[in-house]
Amino acid sequence: MAIIACLHAARSNIAVFEEALNALEFEDVELLHRVESQWLDQAVEASEVTPLKLRKHGPAGH
């Protein structure tokens, strides 16, 4: 079995990746998820992510 590690800035991204994997119907692939939500918070605080970008691209549920 192949294991793919996924690093996310928002917990809501886990479902997106799991749904995508399920749509591909790979039976021998497992996703391993890690969430580092403080990275998104830090980017917003540093003005590296603007409210417009957040509305346009996510963070869906963060």
Summary of the structure (lengths in Angstrom):
residues: 62
radius of gyration: 13.8
end to end distance: 30.8
largest distance: 41.1
contacts: 137
relative contact order: 0.28
helix: 44%
strand: 23%
